[in-house]
C-alpha cells in the first residue's frame, strides 16, 4: 500500500488529518545532528509512544509499518524490534 493509498483510506470529510508525527518528526526518528544517551532515547521514545496513541492514523500507520518493516524510529507506538515481534506473532496465528 502506497502513501497515496493510505491518505485516501484515512480521509475524513474530504480532508486528510495529518499524522501526529508530522508535527515533530524528530520525536519519532531521533535527533539528526546529536547523539542521544540511552536515557534520553528511552524518554523520547516514551513520549513518541504516547503521541501515537492519540494519532488519527494509528491503525494505518501500523499496517504500513508491518509491510514496510522500518529499521529505525517509532511507528504506531512501536520500535522496529517490537514490530518484528508483532509480525512474528501475526504469522504464527494465521489460519492455513
N, C-alpha and C positions, 0 to 999 in steps of 0.2 A: 504494500500500500504506500503510495507516494504522499508527500506532504500536502499536495493539492487535494488528493482524495480525502485525507484526514480533515482538512479545512472544510470541505464540502459536507462531511458527515457531522461535524460538530457545530455547524452554523445554527444560530438561534434567531428566529425572526428576521432572517435575511442578513444578519450580521455575524461575523466570526469573533467570538470572545477570545482575547489573547490569553495564551497560557501564562500562568503566573511567572514562569522562569524568564519570560521576555522582559520583565521589569528590572531584574537584577541577575543577569546571566552568570556573573562570577560566583554568585551564591551557590549555583548548581554545578559549575565547572571548576571552580577554584580560581585563585588569582593567576594572572598571566605573567607578571613580572617579578613576583616574590615567591619565596619558598615558605610553605606553611609548616609549623610544627605539628606533631601528631595530635596534640591537644587542640590547636587551632582548627585543624581539619575536621576533627570529630565534632567540635562546636558548630562549625559552618554547615556540616552535613546534617546535623540535628535540626538546625533552623530550616535548611532546604527541605527536609522531610516534612516539617510542619507546614511549610508553604504549599507543598504538593497536595496535602490533604484538602486544601480549600480550592484547588485549581479546577476550572470547568473542563479542562482537557485531561484530567487524571486517567480515566479509563482508556482513552485513545492513546495517550502517551505510553501507557503500559503495553498496549497492543503493538505500538510502533517499536518500543524498546525490546520487546520479546522477539520481534522479527529482525531488527537491526543489530541487536547484541552489541551495544556500545561498550567501549573499553575504559571509559572514564566518566566522571560526573554522577549526578543523582538524576535518575529517570523514574518518574511515577513513585517517588519516595524510596527508591531502591538504588543500591550501588550495583556496578556491573557484576560483582560476585553474587549478590543476592538475586539478581535477575537470572544468572546462570542456574542457581539453585531452584528458582521458580520454574524455569524451563524444564529442568530435570524432573521436578515434581509433576508438571503437566504431562510430560512424556510418559511417566510411569503410570499415570491414571487414565491415559487414553484407552478407549474401548476398541478392541480389534474388530 
